[in-house]
Amino acid sequence: MVNRKELNPEASPGARFGTRLRRLRDERGWTQDELGERIGCTGAHVSAVETGRRPPTHRFATSADKALGTGDSFEREWREIKHGSLLEGFPEYVSHEGQAAEVRLFEMGVIPGPLQTREYAEALEAVNVQRGDLTADQAVERVDFLIERQMALVRPPDPLVIVVLDESCIRRPIGSPTVMDRQLARLIEFAEQPNTSLQVAPFTMGERQSLRRLVHLLTLVDRSVVSYVESQTQGHLDRELATVLPLVRAYHQLQTEALSQADSVAMIEQARKGTP
């Protein structure tokens, strides 16, 4: 079709919903009007959902599951859209991360996702459920999504994964003492891998620390660099060289000031023993 809009399933949960809806409809050879008749809406409404111009309703999702024989999968996707279990821009970032040649991460307060144990991640999500920010099902989906994200980083050729942690990441207890001990042990295992680098930015750096929030930098296979940053409510993926390069410079400055990997591992070992 000449005017058929190109869809990007990684742009948002709503875009992923629409892309999958179109694919399943195409596989059955149905037009938008024919699917609309089965769901109980117009073909124009189906088109708006597929292209992301209109978010799906709960009734639309459950009717789509019934018409397409997909169990409750569209309903579960609707819940993700409704409650926003993943920040805007994050699914698209993860799709690039799973193909990047180099991954650089900086985090404050908590261990970054690719290095988290399942138990550590579950402890973080349990608090979100208690606060009412997520449902229990969404928490499970987020942890499963994290594990899939970690698996995507294990591939030939191995990507170079460079991580700088603010000291608060290893000092802040998350979950039980056992959960935290296993998480710190996981960091040490990570540092021992041939394609990784791990440094801790100690509190003593003070004002010399060049980053104040989560920053992820990806070097793609074509050597272009993209950045991803987050606020409390929104994620932002950036490909513009003019705004990405200052983050790259700040990251390099951070690496220069941070502890060496050997000293970082020693600090993590001390944290495991409960010594300052």
N, C-alpha and C positions, 0 to 999 in steps of 0.2 A: 504494500500500500504506500502510495507516494507520501501521504501526510502522517504516516505512522510514527508516533513519538518514540525516540530512543529512551529506554528506561535504564536507570542505574540503581540496582538493588542495594548497593552499599551506602547510598546517600542518607537513608533513614529507615527506621522500622516500617513506616508507612510506604516508602518506596519498595522495600522488600516484599511487603504484602501485595502491592499492586503488580509487581513483576511476576511473582509466583502465580497470582490469579490469572494473568494473561497467558503465561506458559501453559497452565493446566487447561485453560479454555482452548488455546490453539491446538493442543494435543488431541482434543476431542472434536476438533473441527467445527466448533460452535462460534457463531457471531456474538457480538456483545448483546444484541437484542435477544438471541436465543438463550444466553446465560441469564439475562435479566428476567425473562419469562419464568425460568426455573427458580430464580431467587425471589422474585416478586417485586421487581423494580424495572426501570427503563434501561435500555441499552446505553443511554447517555449517562445514567448514574454509574453503570459498570465502567464506562470509559473514564469518568472522573476519578473513580477509585483506583483504577489501573495506573493512571498517569499521576496520581498523587494530588490532584486538584481538590479532592474531597476525602476526608478520612472515613474509613469504614465504621459503621455502627455495629453494636453487638448483634443485632438482628441480621444485618448483612453478613457478618462473619459466620454465624451459626447456619444461616441459609446456604452460604457458599460451601460450607463443610458438607451439608446434606446433599446439595446438588452435585458436587464433585467427588463425593465419597472419600473425604479426607479426614475422617474421624473428628477430632476437635482441634486440629492444628491451626486452622484459621482463627478459631476462637482464642487460642493461646496467643497468637500473634496480635490479635486485637487487644488483649490484656496488656501486652508489652507497649503497644502504641498508647493505650489509654493511661497507663500509669507511668510510662516513660522509664522503664527499667534500665535502659542504656542511654547515655547522653547523646545528644545530637552530634553527628560527626564521628563518633567513636567507632561504629561498625565499619565505616569507610577507612578510618585509620588502620584498623586491625587487618583489613584486607590487604593494605599496602605492607604492613609489618610482616605478614606471612610470606611476602615475596622479596623483601628488601635484602640487599647485600650486607648492609651494616645497620645496626639498631643501637641508638644511644638513648639511655634513659636517665632522668634525674627525678628523684622523688623526695618529698618531705613528709615526715609523720608516719607513713606506712610503707611497707615493702611493696615495690611495683609488681603488678600482676604477673608478668612472666616468671618471677622468682618466688611467688607465693606457693606454699603448700595448700592442699585442699582444705585442711583443718583451719589454717589461718584465714583463708578466704571465707569459709563458712562462719567463722566467728565474727568477721566484719559484717557479713550480710545479715546475721542473726540480729544485730543491733538495729539495722535498717528496718527489719520486720517489726521489732519491738516498738520502734518509733512510728510505725504506720507508713513509712516511706515506700515499702514494698510489701507485696503479699508473700506468703511462704513459697508459693509456686514460682514467683518471679525470682526469689532468692536462689532457688535451686537452678533455675534457668541461667542466672548470671554466673553461678559457680561452674556449671557445665560449659558455658560459653568461654570462661576463663581457661578451663582445661583444654578445650579445643584450640584456643589461641596459643597456649604453651606448646601443644603438639605440632602446630604449624611452624614453629621455630626449629624443630628437629627435622632437618632435611638436607640432602646433598645438593650442592656444597653447603656446609654449615655457614650460616651468616655470622659475622662478627658482632657480638653483643657486648656493649660497653655500658656499665652501670655505675653511676655515682649516687650514693645514698647520703642524705643528711643524717647526722648522728642520731637525730630523733627517731629515725626508722628502727634502729636497733635498740634504743633505750625504752621506747614506749611499749609496755606489755599489751599484747593482744591475745585474748582467749586465756586459757589456763597456762600455768608455768610449763606444762608438758608441750602444749601447742607452740609456745614461744621458743622453747628449746629446740624443737624439731625445725622450726622456721629458721633459726639462726644456723643450725647445722646445714640446712639447705643452702644458705648463702655461702658457706665454706665450700660445699660441694660444687657450687656454681663457679667459684673462683678457681677451682682446680682444673676446669675444662680448658682444652687448648684454644678454643675460639671465643673466650670470654675475658673480660677485664672487670674487676670490682674494686671500687675505692669508696672510702668514707670521708665525707666533708665534716670535720670535727667542729664542735661548738666553738672552739678556740679561734676559728677563722673569723668569727665576729662579722664586722661589716665588710670584710674582704670576700665574703661569699657572693658570687655574681648572679645567682638565681634565687628567687624567692618563692617559686611555685613549681608544680609539676611541669616538666618539659620533656617531650619525646622528639627525637630527630631520626629520620630514616634516610639512608642513602640507597636509592633505588638502583636497579641493574643498569640503567642508562646513566648513572652517576649524578642524577639530579637529586636534590635534597628537599624533603618536606618536613614541616614541623607540626606538632600537635600539642596544644595547651588546653587546660581546663580551668573554668571557674567553678563555683559551687553548683551551678545549674546548667552549664553549657560547655561543650567541647568545640574546639575550632581547629580544623585542618588547613594548613596554609602552604601554598606552592610558590608564592611570590618571593623572588630572590631578595628583594629589598627588605622584607620583614623577616625572612628566614635567616639571613646571614648574621644579623646581630645576635640571634640566639646561638648560632654556631660558635661565634667568637666568645660569647659568655660561657658556653659549655667548655671550650678549650681552656679558658682562664680558670674555671672551676677545677678542671682536672690538674692543672699546674699547682694549685694551692692545696688540693686534697691530699690525704695520706696516700702513701704508696700501697700497692695491693698487699704486700707482706705486712705492713703496719696496720692496714685495715682489717685483715684476717685476725691479727693479734688482738685488736680491739673487740672484734666480734667474739673471739674466744673468751676474753675477759668478761664480756656481757653475759655469756652463757654461765660463767662461774659466779655471776653476781657481784663482781668486783668493779670498781670505777676505773 
